[in-house]
Amino acid sequence: MAWAGLAVQAVIFAIWAWLAWRSLFRLRARAVGRTGSAFPGLSATLEAFGAWLREPQFAQDRRQLAQATAMLAVVMVINRMMWVPQ
């Protein structure tokens, strides 16, 4: 039974990693689009992260990543309780 919990955790982690990866690439695209440079500097990168935290265009990304993070935390706690020696 505990192995099934780890499998669920692995799937949720893969979803979380994909969402994080997608968000980072959207932020990079924003920074590149605003600067016109293939290698945007620190200020453009920080501006993009600030926009991710505030702007409505990233609301769905924030919500999905927060939900995946919460699900991952819950599954980790459940798995930890299943592996505790009795």
N, C-alpha and C positions, 0 to 999 in steps of 0.2 A: 504494500500500500504506500509506503514512504517513497518508493521509486516513482510511482505515478505523480506524487507531489513534486518531485524534482523535474519530471518531464514537463509538467504544467509550468513550473518556474522557468524552465529553459525556453519554452515557447513565449511566455510573457516577456522575458528578457530580450529575446530576439525582436519582438515587436517594439519594445522600448528602445533598443539600439537603432532600429530602422527609423523610428520617429525622431530620435536625437540626430541621427545622421542627416535626415531630410531637412530638419530645421537648420542645421549648420550650413548645408549647401544653399538653402534659401537666403540665409544671412550673408553668405559670401557673395551670392548673386546680387543682392541689394548693394553691398559695399562696392563691388566691381561696377555696377550700373551707375552709382552715384559719382565714383571717381574717374571712371573710364580707364582705369589701370588694371592690368591683369593681377597685380599684386598690391591690393589696397593697403594703406598704412594702418597704424594703430588707431588713429582717430576715427577713420572710416569703419574699422572693425568695432570699436566701442560704440559708435553711433548706431550701427546695425544691431548690436546686442540691446541697446537701450530701446530701439524701435520694436524689437521682439517682445520686450517686456510691456510696452505701452500701447502700441498701435493695433487698431481693430483688425487689420489685414492678417495679423498673426494670432488672433484670438483662438482660432480652431487648433493651431499648432500647440499653443500653450495648454489648452484644455486637454487635448489628446495626450500630450506628454505628462501632464499632471495626473491624469487618470491611470496611465500605464505605470507611473511611479508609485501611485497609491496601491494599485493591484499587486505590483511586484513586492512592495513592503508587506502587504497582508499575506501573500503566499510565502514569503520568507519566514514570517513569524509562525505561520501554521506548520511549515516544514520543520522549523526548529523545535516546535512542541512535539512533533511526531518522532523526532530522532533522540529525544531526551531519554536516557536509560531509566528503567523503572525497577 
